[in-house]
Amino acid sequence: VRSTTWTEPLYGEGAASGFDHVLLQGGNEGVEIVEPAHDNEKKMIEAYWDADEIFPESRLASQVEINAKMDGMVVYVPDRIVDDIP
């Protein structure tokens, strides 16, 4: 739903948050053919994660199209270090 008073992220509109940050293991044939991250996806990762938590393998899980060649791929889900609590 979009209006001047209410904005809600909708699935299917591209990267809406950076909470689904994952690292895709390289060396898997399926990972090699995944479409590269779009600018919006990179911006969401950078907005939600610190520079030392972002790697070349960083992707948003919601933006990676799964294919059969990814069978056996390892996906790492990094812990978020809560560092903004006083």
C-alpha atoms as an extended CHARMM CRD file, in Angstrom:
* protein
*
        86  EXT
         1         1  VAL       CA              0.0000000000        0.0000000000        0.0000000000  PROA      1               0.0000000000
         2         2  ARG       CA              1.3920000000        3.3710000000       -0.9480000000  PROA      2               0.0000000000
         3         3  SER       CA             -0.0270000000        6.7700000000       -0.0760000000  PROA      3               0.0000000000
         4         4  THR       CA              1.2260000000       10.1080000000        1.1810000000  PROA      4               0.0000000000
         5         5  THR       CA              0.5960000000        9.0420000000        4.7750000000  PROA      5               0.0000000000
         6         6  TRP       CA              1.4630000000        5.3370000000        4.7030000000  PROA      6               0.0000000000
         7         7  THR       CA              4.3580000000        3.5150000000        3.0880000000  PROA      7               0.0000000000
         8         8  GLU       CA              4.8090000000       -0.2090000000        3.4510000000  PROA      8               0.0000000000
         9         9  PRO       CA              7.4870000000       -2.2990000000        1.7330000000  PROA      9               0.0000000000
        10        10  LEU       CA              5.8800000000       -4.7800000000       -0.6130000000  PROA      10              0.0000000000
        11        11  TYR       CA              7.4340000000       -8.0470000000       -1.7280000000  PROA      11              0.0000000000
        12        12  GLY       CA              8.1160000000       -8.2190000000       -5.4310000000  PROA      12              0.0000000000
        13        13  GLU       CA              9.1690000000       -4.5790000000       -5.7440000000  PROA      13              0.0000000000
        14        14  GLY       CA             12.8640000000       -5.2890000000       -5.3670000000  PROA      14              0.0000000000
        15        15  ALA       CA             15.0330000000       -4.9130000000       -2.3210000000  PROA      15              0.0000000000
        16        16  ALA       CA             12.9910000000       -3.2920000000        0.4510000000  PROA      16              0.0000000000
        17        17  SER       CA             15.2650000000       -3.9360000000        3.4410000000  PROA      17              0.0000000000
        18        18  GLY       CA             18.6300000000       -5.4110000000        4.2880000000  PROA      18              0.0000000000
        19        19  PHE       CA             17.4890000000       -7.8340000000        6.9590000000  PROA      19              0.0000000000
        20        20  ASP       CA             17.8410000000      -10.8960000000        4.6990000000  PROA      20              0.0000000000
        21        21  HSD       CA             21.5990000000      -10.5080000000        4.1950000000  PROA      21              0.0000000000
        22        22  VAL       CA             23.3350000000      -13.7850000000        3.2780000000  PROA      22              0.0000000000
        23        23  LEU       CA             26.7170000000      -14.8120000000        1.9080000000  PROA      23              0.0000000000
        24        24  LEU       CA             26.6830000000      -17.1710000000       -1.0760000000  PROA      24              0.0000000000
        25        25  GLN       CA             29.5070000000      -19.6930000000       -1.1400000000  PROA      25              0.0000000000
        26        26  GLY       CA             31.6180000000      -19.3260000000       -4.2500000000  PROA      26              0.0000000000
        27        27  GLY       CA             32.7180000000      -22.2500000000       -6.3780000000  PROA      27              0.0000000000
        28        28  ASN       CA             29.1890000000      -23.5470000000       -6.8910000000  PROA      28              0.0000000000
        29        29  GLU       CA             28.0360000000      -23.6030000000      -10.5280000000  PROA      29              0.0000000000
        30        30  GLY       CA             24.6430000000      -22.1830000000       -9.5570000000  PROA      30              0.0000000000
        31        31  VAL       CA             26.1990000000      -19.2270000000       -7.7670000000  PROA      31              0.0000000000
        32        32  GLU       CA             28.3430000000      -18.4250000000      -10.8010000000  PROA      32              0.0000000000
        33        33  ILE       CA             25.2530000000      -17.9130000000      -13.0240000000  PROA      33              0.0000000000
        34        34  VAL       CA             23.2550000000      -15.8090000000      -10.5410000000  PROA      34              0.0000000000
        35        35  GLU       CA             22.4610000000      -12.3510000000      -11.8740000000  PROA      35              0.0000000000
        36        36  PRO       CA             24.7170000000       -9.7310000000      -10.2370000000  PROA      36              0.0000000000
        37        37  ALA       CA             23.2880000000       -7.5700000000       -7.4530000000  PROA      37              0.0000000000
        38        38  HSD       CA             21.4160000000       -4.5000000000       -8.6680000000  PROA      38              0.0000000000
        39        39  ASP       CA             22.2270000000       -1.0360000000       -7.3370000000  PROA      39              0.0000000000
        40        40  ASN       CA             19.1260000000       -1.0290000000       -5.1200000000  PROA      40              0.0000000000
        41        41  GLU       CA             20.1850000000       -4.3060000000       -3.4980000000  PROA      41              0.0000000000
        42        42  LYS       CA             23.6850000000       -2.9640000000       -2.8400000000  PROA      42              0.0000000000
        43        43  LYS       CA             22.2240000000        0.2130000000       -1.3250000000  PROA      43              0.0000000000
        44        44  MET       CA             20.0060000000       -1.7910000000        1.0420000000  PROA      44              0.0000000000
        45        45  ILE       CA             22.9340000000       -3.9140000000        2.2100000000  PROA      45              0.0000000000
        46        46  GLU       CA             25.0380000000       -0.7970000000        2.7910000000  PROA      46              0.0000000000
        47        47  ALA       CA             22.1750000000        0.9220000000        4.6430000000  PROA      47              0.0000000000
        48        48  TYR       CA             21.5470000000       -1.9740000000        7.0450000000  PROA      48              0.0000000000
        49        49  TRP       CA             25.0530000000       -3.3910000000        7.5330000000  PROA      49              0.0000000000
        50        50  ASP       CA             28.3960000000       -1.8880000000        8.5580000000  PROA      50              0.0000000000
        51        51  ALA       CA             31.2480000000       -1.8710000000        6.0440000000  PROA      51              0.0000000000
        52        52  ASP       CA             33.1470000000       -4.5790000000        7.9460000000  PROA      52              0.0000000000
        53        53  GLU       CA             30.0790000000       -6.8740000000        7.6850000000  PROA      53              0.0000000000
        54        54  ILE       CA             29.7630000000       -6.6340000000        3.8950000000  PROA      54              0.0000000000
        55        55  PHE       CA             31.6980000000       -8.9820000000        1.6150000000  PROA      55              0.0000000000
        56        56  PRO       CA             31.8960000000       -9.5960000000       -2.1510000000  PROA      56              0.0000000000
        57        57  GLU       CA             29.6350000000      -12.6300000000       -1.5990000000  PROA      57              0.0000000000
        58        58  SER       CA             26.9860000000      -10.5100000000        0.2060000000  PROA      58              0.0000000000
        59        59  ARG       CA             23.4990000000      -10.7100000000       -1.2630000000  PROA      59              0.0000000000
        60        60  LEU       CA             19.9180000000      -10.2770000000       -0.1150000000  PROA      60              0.0000000000
        61        61  ALA       CA             18.2550000000      -13.6870000000       -0.0150000000  PROA      61              0.0000000000
        62        62  SER       CA             15.0120000000      -12.2550000000       -1.4010000000  PROA      62              0.0000000000
        63        63  GLN       CA             16.8430000000      -11.0710000000       -4.5320000000  PROA      63              0.0000000000
        64        64  VAL       CA             18.5740000000      -14.3420000000       -5.4730000000  PROA      64              0.0000000000
        65        65  GLU       CA             16.6970000000      -16.5240000000       -7.9210000000  PROA      65              0.0000000000
        66        66  ILE       CA             17.1610000000      -20.1540000000       -6.9160000000  PROA      66              0.0000000000
        67        67  ASN       CA             18.0890000000      -22.6390000000       -9.6370000000  PROA      67              0.0000000000
        68        68  ALA       CA             18.6850000000      -26.3920000000       -9.7900000000  PROA      68              0.0000000000
        69        69  LYS       CA             22.4310000000      -25.9490000000      -10.2130000000  PROA      69              0.0000000000
        70        70  MET       CA             22.5870000000      -24.5120000000       -6.6760000000  PROA      70              0.0000000000
        71        71  ASP       CA             21.9950000000      -27.9650000000       -5.2140000000  PROA      71              0.0000000000
        72        72  GLY       CA             24.5430000000      -28.4560000000       -2.4400000000  PROA      72              0.0000000000
        73        73  MET       CA             25.3950000000      -24.7650000000       -2.1830000000  PROA      73              0.0000000000
        74        74  VAL       CA             26.2510000000      -23.4450000000        1.2640000000  PROA      74              0.0000000000
        75        75  VAL       CA             24.5890000000      -20.1930000000        2.3390000000  PROA      75              0.0000000000
        76        76  TYR       CA             25.9710000000      -18.4010000000        5.3770000000  PROA      76              0.0000000000
        77        77  VAL       CA             23.5620000000      -16.2630000000        7.3990000000  PROA      77              0.0000000000
        78        78  PRO       CA             25.7120000000      -13.7960000000        9.3470000000  PROA      78              0.0000000000
        79        79  ASP       CA             24.8720000000      -12.8140000000       12.9060000000  PROA      79              0.0000000000
        80        80  ARG       CA             24.0140000000       -9.2000000000       13.3240000000  PROA      80              0.0000000000
        81        81  ILE       CA             26.0510000000       -7.6610000000       16.0960000000  PROA      81              0.0000000000
        82        82  VAL       CA             23.7830000000       -5.2820000000       17.9340000000  PROA      82              0.0000000000
        83        83  ASP       CA             26.0490000000       -2.3310000000       18.4730000000  PROA      83              0.0000000000
        84        84  ASP       CA             23.5560000000        0.5160000000       18.7080000000  PROA      84              0.0000000000
        85        85  ILE       CA             22.1600000000       -0.2410000000       22.1590000000  PROA      85              0.0000000000
        86        86  PRO       CA             23.3200000000        2.3040000000       24.7580000000  PROA      86              0.0000000000
